[in-house]
């Protein structure tokens, strides 16, 4: 089922943030219908720096390919500002689609952009932002590739400006509207009421600027996608901190506060059973177990 078809169903989709092959495979194994490639998580895991406009199109495209290769579950991918002007937006959309994403999120921040729940964000003129959405809609290979239009104008210019931009983004052909970082339940409800019937996305960041709600609560307001981009990498970072701290102090990794996935389960998650079946099929398993000649 395509993401477009999923959005026609009742309720609100729960999209976990994935950022590498392990997180994508793990999320898929847990039964999620769709995923979200988080820009913050990709930049943090691939580059080890802040999500502040430092990642390039090529670096992000590599991670789109990685996630598409790790799982067959459809996913939206963070495309930041499109990595430049209108020609760049065209190239970015075509590149993400060819690499295996099921949709792209594009935002109206000035470059270099920043994580949508941090300070000092500025937006480009509304006409320029609308032009980017129009180009993205034109560049996609088919309607099954979704264009998610995000505005950060709530922070930069206020909620009224954000709602005006949202209306123009939908008129330009965006499939999903993403008003970033409403700062109260009242503001979330206002977004839902203003765009009743549209495919609305709410970004749920633990410790972020927006009230943290479940997808059931979001569905009750009228949202169609609940995005949880940071849950995975925040959990992974804490687990790594606990594991490495215990290893440093105890000189051994077992017995610490962070649970370890059994090595056998990790092998299964990463596809070793398929590797072994391949080797058996082509006679490699027999060769590998044959005693070496003296």
Buried (B, 14 or more C-beta within 10 A) or exposed (E): EBBBEBBEEEEBBBBBBBBBBBBBBBBBEEEBBBBBBBBBBBBBBBEEEEBBBEBEBEEBBEBBBBBBEBBEBBBBBBBBBBBEBBEBBBBBBBBBBEBBBBBBBBBBBBBEBBBBBBEEBBBBEBEEBBBBBBBBBEBBEEEBBBBBBBBBBBBBBEBEBBBBBBBBBBEBBBBBBBBBBBBEEEBBEBBBEBBEEBBBBBBBBEEBBBBEBEBEBBBEBBBBBBBBBBBBBBEBBEBEEBBEEBBEEEEEEEEBEBEEEEEEEBEEBBEEEEEBEEBEEEEEBEEEEEEEEE
